[in-house]
Amino acid sequence: MGTLFLVATPIGNLEDLTLRALRVLREARLIAAEDTRHTRILLQRYEITTPCIAYHEHNKLTRQADILAALALGDVALVSDAGTPALADPGFELVRACIEAGFAVSPIPGPSALLAALVASGLPSDRFVYVGFLPRQASERRALVSAMADFTMTMVCFETPHRLRESLVDLLTILGDRRVVVASELTKRFEELRRGSLSELVAHFEQHNPRGEYTLVLEGRQVGQRKRDRTKLQATPADSVAPSEAEILQRLSVLRDQGQSGSAAARMVARELGLQKSQVYALWLQQDAEMRK
């Protein structure tokens, strides 16, 4: 009986492949790849001729029987497009099926965008929580972020370029202006780890189009920091009533109609209501995104 090897592959730089990974890929009976076209670039670089079949999100259940049959005859290597397979990539169901069928499952450690971004972020890495890709639907994403509000450990998640701006605004609105690191193109020529507050990163990506996939490393709740309410912002005076989100948006709409910029409008409303400018600006951006739909 064979072994299912979970082989971590480079997340950008093709030199980031371990010697053990090279040997396993050469000696395996079969390679199951998320995208065979993508994986062939790596295999050709190292002159690996092992047969390769597609195993991805859309065929993972139907292909499972083929892989189990191959394991009965020898070893199979599972690889994703980049990084560690079965981590935000297809593979969990296959691993479970192999275990239930009595096949050995062995990880071949290596590159991981999650860990690369975390250790280079400058945020605490002794304890962290990984939440995967943030949900596509805005309501589901905001519900998850609200559930993350009281986490005191560093948080790591993935996001796509076309949702990055909206997600950063949601994080700022719900969690407040925490420190964050937005990493992209890790190990590649144009690698970037942009560090700052959520409000600073929101402003940056309003001016620069996101490209590629992103890894976000977010500061956890600090001791004594109050949990932000998802629908209301906290007013500064302890005995005052916090203005509703609808009230803030209405005031921003008036200033928008008067031709005020987002920064100026946020500053004026924040001063008037005793709020943090970053929180008001996040609502301006949220309103702006809704108007574009």
Stockholm file with secondary structure:
# STOCKHOLM 1.0

chainA/1-293         MGTLFLVATPIGNLEDLTLRALRVLREARLIAAEDTRHTRILLQRYEITTPCIAYHEHNKLTRQADILAALALGDVALVSDAGTPALADPGFELVRACIEAGFAVSPIPGPSALLAALVASGLPSDRFVYVGFLPRQASERRALVSAMADFTMTMVCFETPHRLRESLVDLLTILGDRRVVVASELTKRFEELRRGSLSELVAHFEQHNPRGEYTLVLEGRQVGQRKRDRTKLQATPADSVAPSEAEILQRLSVLRDQGQSGSAAARMVARELGLQKSQVYALWLQQDAEMRK
#=GR chainA/1-293 SS CCEEEEECBCSSCTTCCCHHHHHHHHHCSEEEESCHHHHHHHHHHTTCCCCEEECCTTTHHHHHHHHHHHHTTSCEEEECSSBSTTSSSSCHHHHHHHHHHTCEEEEECCCCHHHHHHHHHSSCCSSEEEEEECCSSHHHHHHHHHHHTTCCSEEEEEECHHHHHHHHHHHHHHHCSCEEEEEESTTSTTCEEEEEEHHHHHHHHHHSCCCSCEEEEECCCCTTCCCCCSSBCCCSSTTSCCCBHHHHHHHHHHHHHTTCCHHHHHHHHHHHHTCCHHHHHHHHHHHHHHHHC
#=GC SS_cons         CCEEEEECBCSSCTTCCCHHHHHHHHHCSEEEESCHHHHHHHHHHTTCCCCEEECCTTTHHHHHHHHHHHHTTSCEEEECSSBSTTSSSSCHHHHHHHHHHTCEEEEECCCCHHHHHHHHHSSCCSSEEEEEECCSSHHHHHHHHHHHTTCCSEEEEEECHHHHHHHHHHHHHHHCSCEEEEEESTTSTTCEEEEEEHHHHHHHHHHSCCCSCEEEEECCCCTTCCCCCSSBCCCSSTTSCCCBHHHHHHHHHHHHHTTCCHHHHHHHHHHHHTCCHHHHHHHHHHHHHHHHC
//
